[in-house]
């Protein structure tokens, strides 16, 4: 996760990544996120290149690999932590 945290727009990319599994394909996932399919595919490829393993299996529907499931669990915890921090700092 440390390597990912130094990449451009990492939080936005992690949020998108968390929404991919379960969609029929990347185009459907992109449509639900309101982003271009090419952009989502690029984000996914860059994240996978950064971590060095496949996160999303290109199945129908899209699913996580075993390593991807562990990575997404960590990403969920990180996003929840950051959302909690943002909520507390904005409530002052």
C-alpha positions, 0 to 999 in steps of 0.5 A: 500500500505504501507504493500506491500512496505515493502515486498521483490521485491515489485516494480517488483511484482506490475509491474507484478500485473498490467499486469495480468487483461485481460489474459485468466489465470495466465499461459497466464499472466506469459507467456506474462511476461516471468515468471514461472506460479507458480512464478506469482501465488505465487506473487499474493497469497502473495500480496493478503495475505499481503493486506487482500483481493482478488485483481484478480478474477480468472475468464476467462479472469482474472479481478479485484475485486472492491477492486482490481481495487482500489488497482491497480489504486494506484499501477499504480500511485505509479509505474508511480511516481517511474518511473518518479523519476528514469527517472529524476535521471538518466538524470542528 
